[in-house]
């Protein structure tokens, strides 16, 4: 399997400095700063990038689980909400809330929920993050 890379560059001090992040193949790049991370400033931040990675990984894992069960989805749309909180150890990602909506012809609610939970447990990014952060899941079938 290939090794994936990304890079970040920062100039200046923590509160007044700024930087850029870029994925290895250039698919994503963006500016980040103290304000984009800890306030509501323009730009991205590491937690948004974690959220994007987790939403993408979960959507793929869930789509595979559904297809393996014989119910190929038309679409799976997932939002990941990463909670960055101040703890005794310092700033910490404490929880990630996954919210997914699947358009899946021919699947019943119980099977949909079972496969969603399995995808949450088995997605590589969930496995990476779950020892340190609680991961919740709300899964809904599209009407």
MARVEXKE-59630 format. One record per residue (C-alpha): residue in one letter; residue number from 1; x, y, z. Coordinates in steps of 0.5 Angstrom, whole numbers. Layout:
! residues N
 code pos  east north    up
    a NUM     X     Y     Z
...
! end
This chain:
! residues 143
 code pos  east north    up
    x   1     0     0     0
    x   2     2     7    -1
    x   3     5    12     4
    x   4     0    18     4
    x   5     4    25     6
    x   6     2    32     8
    x   7     6    38    10
    x   8     5    44    14
    x   9     9    51    14
    x  10     8    56    19
    x  11    11    63    20
    x  12    11    67    26
    x  13     9    66    33
    x  14     3    62    35
    x  15    -3    67    36
    x  16     0    72    30
    x  17     3    67    26
    x  18     0    64    20
    x  19     1    58    16
    x  20    -1    53    10
    x  21    -3    46    10
    x  22    -2    41     3
    x  23    -4    34     2
    x  24     2    30    -2
    x  25    -1    30    -9
    x  26    -4    37    -8
    x  27   -11    35    -8
    x  28   -12    40    -2
    x  29    -9    46     1
    x  30   -11    51     5
    x  31    -9    57    10
    x  32    -9    56    17
    x  33    -8    61    23
    x  34   -10    61    31
    x  35   -16    65    29
    x  36   -18    59    24
    x  37   -17    54    29
    x  38   -19    57    36
    x  39   -24    62    34
    x  40   -28    63    28
    x  41   -23    66    23
    x  42   -22    64    16
    x  43   -18    58    14
    x  44   -18    51    16
    x  45   -15    48    22
    x  46   -12    41    24
    x  47   -19    39    27
    x  48   -23    40    20
    x  49   -18    36    16
    x  50   -19    30    21
    x  51   -26    31    20
    x  52   -26    31    13
    x  53   -21    24    13
    x  54   -26    21    18
    x  55   -32    23    14
    x  56   -29    20     8
    x  57   -26    14    11
    x  58   -33    12    14
    x  59   -37    14     8
    x  60   -33     9     4
    x  61   -33     4     9
    x  62   -40     4    10
    x  63   -41     4     2
    x  64   -37    -3     2
    x  65   -41    -6     8
    x  66   -47    -4     5
    x  67   -45    -7    -2
    x  68   -42   -13     1
    x  69   -49   -15     4
    x  70   -52   -14    -2
    x  71   -55    -7    -2
    x  72   -51    -2    -6
    x  73   -52     5    -4
    x  74   -54    10    -9
    x  75   -50    15    -4
    x  76   -47    16     3
    x  77   -46    23     6
    x  78   -43    24    12
    x  79   -41    30    17
    x  80   -36    29    22
    x  81   -36    34    28
    x  82   -29    34    32
    x  83   -30    37    39
    x  84   -23    40    41
    x  85   -23    41    49
    x  86   -19    44    54
    x  87   -17    38    59
    x  88   -12    37    64
    x  89    -7    35    59
    x  90    -8    41    55
    x  91   -12    42    48
    x  92   -15    35    46
    x  93   -20    32    41
    x  94   -25    29    46
    x  95   -31    27    41
    x  96   -32    26    34
    x  97   -40    26    32
    x  98   -41    22    25
    x  99   -48    24    22
    x 100   -49    20    16
    x 101   -55    19    11
    x 102   -55    14     6
    x 103   -60    13     0
    x 104   -60     5     0
    x 105   -65     2    -4
    x 106   -68    -5    -1
    x 107   -65    -4     6
    x 108   -69    -5    12
    x 109   -67     0    18
    x 110   -65    -5    23
    x 111   -60    -8    17
    x 112   -58    -1    16
    x 113   -56     1    23
    x 114   -52    -6    24
    x 115   -48    -4    18
    x 116   -47     3    20
    x 117   -44     1    27
    x 118   -40    -4    24
    x 119   -37     1    19
    x 120   -36     6    25
    x 121   -32     0    28
    x 122   -28    -2    22
    x 123   -26     4    19
    x 124   -19     5    19
    x 125   -19    13    21
    x 126   -24    10    27
    x 127   -20     5    29
    x 128   -14    10    29
    x 129   -18    16    33
    x 130   -22    11    38
    x 131   -17    10    43
    x 132   -17    17    45
    x 133   -24    20    43
    x 134   -31    18    44
    x 135   -34    17    37
    x 136   -42    17    36
    x 137   -46    16    30
    x 138   -53    18    28
    x 139   -55    14    22
    x 140   -61    16    18
    x 141   -64    13    11
    x 142   -66    18     6
    x 143   -73    18     5
! end
